[in-house]
Each structure stands twice: as C-alpha cells, then as structure tokens.
Amino acid sequence: MGDAVKYYAIIGSGRTLQNPSGLARRVASDDGQIDEALRRDLTWQRDSAIIEWEYGDAGADLVEISEADATELIERFREKWSRED
Amino acid sequence: MAHDRTADQEQPRETDRPQEVPPQQDDLDARLEHLPAGHPSSPYRDDGSRRPSPPDLAEHDFSLPGDAPDLPPTDRARTAPDGSWHWKAHDLSPAQSRAGDQGLARCHEREGRDAEGNYGEHGLTPAMRHIEAQLEHGHLAPNTEQFALKEPDRYKEKLAKLIARFPGESPEDLTRLIHDGVRYTFVSTTEAYLSNLGDVSRRLQEGGFELMARINNWGEEEYKGMNMRWRDSDSDLISRFKFTPTRAWAPKSRHTKRMRELMTSEHPSRRLRACERIRSTSAHRSQSHMAGRTFLNTAGKINDG
C-alpha cells in the first residue's frame, strides 16, 4: 500500500480558510495512520489536532485541503514566520 | 506476546507512579526488550535507536471523579524564577505563562467562586445550579464544582500545545481557543436525554448564552452524547457543555483520551488499532457525527452539517 496524505487547514477563532491558523496532516501508511501538525520551524510533529476535531474537542475547525493548497500554505507560513522571527 | 502487551495497555492507567506498575508489566517489558529491532512492539527502531516512551495518558485532561492526579514531585509542573513554566515536554516562556495565568483568571472570575472557594449569586456555576434546579429530568454530573475549572497546569499544557499547533497566533488569542477552561456536564437517563438537552439549551439561551458549536456524538457506538460550546454574553467566555446519558459520560471521556493517545503513538501497532476503530465507526461518523457538527460561520449564522 502506498502512502496517502490528507491535509487539513486549522481554522481558529476569527480565521478563515484563506487565513488559517495552522496546518495538520494525516499520513496513512503500511504502519497505520500518523497525525501531525506543522510547527513554526516547519517540521511536522505528532499532534492530536485531527482526532480532537473528529471528537469535537479541538477548539478550532479543520477543513480538508488538497496537497497543492497545503504546499502553498506552507510556503506562505514560511514567508510569514521568517519575517516575524 | 506483543498482543498481550497491547491488550494490557488498553486499560486506563490510574497513575504514572512507576512503583504501581504491576509485576507482570515489568516482565513483559523485559521480554519486549529482546524482540528484533524494528518489530512493531520492540522498543527499538530499525536503526537500533530507542523509540520514545509511550505517551503519558495523564497528558490529556479529562477529569473524572476518582481520576484526580496524584503525581510524584518529579512529574509535577515547575515554574522557574524567571516565570517560565515547564511540564513534561511542554514549556511556556514567561510571557506565554503570563498569558495562561490571565486566561485562567478570566475562567476563575467568571466561574463564580471566591478566594475561599465559596459561591454567591453570580457566576457560571451558580447559574448552572439554578438551571439544574428547574430541570424536570437530568442533573449536573457529580462533583461539578470540583471539575468545573480546568486544573491550572492542564490549562497551561493545553496552551503550550496550541502555541505549537498555531505558530502564528499570539498566546493571548490562543487562550480563547481553550473552551474547557470552564466546563459542565449534564446527565440524564437515556429516555430523558433529548428533553433534558432541549430544556437546558432553552434555559441557557434565556440566560443570555449564545450557542457557538455543537457536535452530536449520539451515533457513536462506544459513547453517546452532545458536546456544545456556549458563549456567555456577559464575559464573552466560551464554555464547554456535555450532555450525555448517565451511563455514558465517563466512558466517553476515557475513550476520547485513549484514541488521542493511540493516534499520536510512536508505536505502529497502537496506531493501527486506532485506525481500525476509526474505520469501524466511520460510517456512523460521516453520516451522523460529522453531519451533526454545527459551527457558526463567519457571518454569524449557524450552519448545520
């Protein structure tokens, strides 16, 4: 089975899909699914945002986006955070 | 052998104290040490490096009667002289920790108890007790006052996670994403569940609360109930409300905690188990749970489904 990745824009209070707060992904592989979120250092780290959202405890909404949109979002985060740091 | 270990770890851990690990667990751990590196249950990866320890079940805050933390001093949160806060793998800078303190203060102020822990006429908990007194069916969960406020270090732990998850947001803004700083659970018999849910919701609206979100978990096989977020118009504070049949409320919290632990585990076998559970309930989730999600859209209207 090949790897498959689903990406989710994390939309916090006052945010929109065009201006999300963060990015999460669910990676499906032969080893099972792994949930991760993008950190400020642009690394992916284990995170329970997706499962919390699925169970109604996330405190934010998640919207599935395409890989291309996720790539574009990562680039926007890279530019934004590099300006702020 | 690995299956036995997995099954054993399925049970909720009451404490993190090493001395309370049953002897047979120690024996299993010793045997797992001898599994080939890279084996799903081996504590070692393919390259021989050691996998991280299993996630701490106490990491997630789902306080339940009888689950009060009793951690040894080495496991407790620490505030450094400079005001920074540290607990397990989580850290807050002095400014971030202050933001957490301010968020906690908002919750304390609105929840209603004074410095001595006494309640007067004002505050959310007295308001909830007032609503409870008028209910024909249902009541607040046992020990409501004990669990109405999120424990401070759990609150800061959640803030630390949100800061990592939302790198571009200010910690002050992120405290407003912590919707269970104040939380209440209403329970009833299964037969009275709907009428109790409607009754409490109506009384909350009459009391000036605004519904922000609701998540219907009634279609779940492992637990049933409704999660809601209501905003108190007086303070703008959003609180979490759970409505559930009496027999389902504790299992729901434990189930959610366990699923989080499994999905973020370093151990493939545990993630696989979580995947299997999610798949087994995916039909329910897509048809009832997800369809039952209700959030306010940006225009302030309520969208169902």
Boltz contact constraints between the chains, C-beta under 6 A:
constraints:
  - contact:
      token1: [A, 12]
      token2: [B, 166]
      max_distance: 6.0
  - contact:
      token1: [A, 12]
      token2: [B, 177]
      max_distance: 6.0
  - contact:
      token1: [A, 13]
      token2: [B, 176]
      max_distance: 6.0
  - contact:
      token1: [A, 13]
      token2: [B, 177]
      max_distance: 6.0
  - contact:
      token1: [A, 21]
      token2: [B, 166]
      max_distance: 6.0
  - contact:
      token1: [A, 21]
      token2: [B, 169]
      max_distance: 6.0
  - contact:
      token1: [A, 22]
      token2: [B, 165]
      max_distance: 6.0
  - contact:
      token1: [A, 22]
      token2: [B, 166]
      max_distance: 6.0
  - contact:
      token1: [A, 31]
      token2: [B, 268]
      max_distance: 6.0
  - contact:
      token1: [A, 32]
      token2: [B, 268]
      max_distance: 6.0
  - contact:
      token1: [A, 32]
      token2: [B, 271]
      max_distance: 6.0
  - contact:
      token1: [A, 32]
      token2: [B, 272]
      max_distance: 6.0
  - contact:
      token1: [A, 32]
      token2: [B, 275]
      max_distance: 6.0
  - contact:
      token1: [A, 33]
      token2: [B, 271]
      max_distance: 6.0
  - contact:
      token1: [A, 33]
      token2: [B, 275]
      max_distance: 6.0
  - contact:
      token1: [A, 35]
      token2: [B, 263]
      max_distance: 6.0
  - contact:
      token1: [A, 37]
      token2: [B, 165]
      max_distance: 6.0
  - contact:
      token1: [A, 39]
      token2: [B, 164]
      max_distance: 6.0
  - contact:
      token1: [A, 40]
      token2: [B, 167]
      max_distance: 6.0
  - contact:
      token1: [A, 46]
      token2: [B, 264]
      max_distance: 6.0
  - contact:
      token1: [A, 47]
      token2: [B, 165]
      max_distance: 6.0
  - contact:
      token1: [A, 48]
      token2: [B, 260]
      max_distance: 6.0
  - contact:
      token1: [A, 48]
      token2: [B, 264]
      max_distance: 6.0
  - contact:
      token1: [A, 49]
      token2: [B, 165]
      max_distance: 6.0
  - contact:
      token1: [A, 51]
      token2: [B, 259]
      max_distance: 6.0
  - contact:
      token1: [A, 51]
      token2: [B, 260]
      max_distance: 6.0
  - contact:
      token1: [A, 51]
      token2: [B, 263]
      max_distance: 6.0
  - contact:
      token1: [A, 55]
      token2: [B, 256]
      max_distance: 6.0
  - contact:
      token1: [A, 56]
      token2: [B, 215]
      max_distance: 6.0
  - contact:
      token1: [A, 56]
      token2: [B, 227]
      max_distance: 6.0
  - contact:
      token1: [A, 59]
      token2: [B, 177]
      max_distance: 6.0
  - contact:
      token1: [A, 59]
      token2: [B, 179]
      max_distance: 6.0
  - contact:
      token1: [A, 60]
      token2: [B, 177]
      max_distance: 6.0
  - contact:
      token1: [A, 61]
      token2: [B, 295]
      max_distance: 6.0
